[in-house]
Amino acid sequence: MSVDVPRNIVLLRHAKADWPQVADHERPLSERGRLEAPAAGEWLAKQGITPQLTLCSTATRTRETWKLAAPHLPRRPRTVYEERLYEAPPGLIIEIVNEVADEVRDLLVVGHNPGMQSVADVLAGEADGDARERLARGFPTGSVAVLRHTGSWKALEAGRAHLTHFWSPHE
């Protein structure tokens, strides 16, 4: 596949997590989160967004979010559970995305805040409609940002993507 094709990076923040007496990495989804996650998958499917690869944090709440969202897509993408996404700052998230093979046109990253909001802010040089304003108000649990980038994944850097969508289950 040519490196000069449009590519989508979809950022999905995990759905609402519960706060039981467990390590942060092991926190499961709350009842509300178990409703938010499928709604995110349904929204992606309605937008015609079908990633070829999903990079998912290894935290329990991100894995559960992906498990509940994925069945709503027309086809399940290959999934890689990536330890480095847990509590990753935007620079590390971009580095991880830079490692993706150029055969992948549409990529989904399931992660955590503040990383998801920060990386969306950093990457978005331009935005459609009110997407940037909505993103600036926060990146609630279960929310999705879609950014378009033309070029190799290795060339993805600050300000080089276009924020096409921002969706939240809370709207």
Phi, psi and omega in degrees: 000138179297147178281348182267024178265154175293138179233147177249133169247122183252123180254118180243117174280139179307153177288172185304129181257157176273170182237054177288173180280070177225167175300149183306319181299334185262005182296128179273173175289150173275177176301316177299320179298325179290346173267323180294318186299310177297327179298323177295316178298319178296318180297315178302315180297318179295331179278354182076023180267113180232092182296151176269336182218139173241129171255120186235132173305153181277356179298148181303315184293328177285319178297319178294320178302311182296319180300325181274334180276320187304320183298345181274349179278153180300327175213146181277126178284163172299140183239133175239125177271117190246109181302325184293344180285342179292118181059027183286135172284167184303321181299319179290321178300316179297318178301318179296316178295323178300339180277350184290140179293144182291350174293338179278121179266320182237125186238137174245133177241123178254116185211208191233160168267150011276358184302315183298312179294317182297317181291325176297315178299316183293317184285326189286106173277326179226166179210149176274144173048229183260018184302317182294319180296319180294319177296321181297336179282351179133170181232077185300163177304142179078004183277160183227133170242135178242125180238139178254139181222133175254121181132183180293152173299327179296336182270358180290124180208177183309133176074005186262000182245165181242118179285109183265330183214147165220124183229143176226140177291353183266004182260000000 
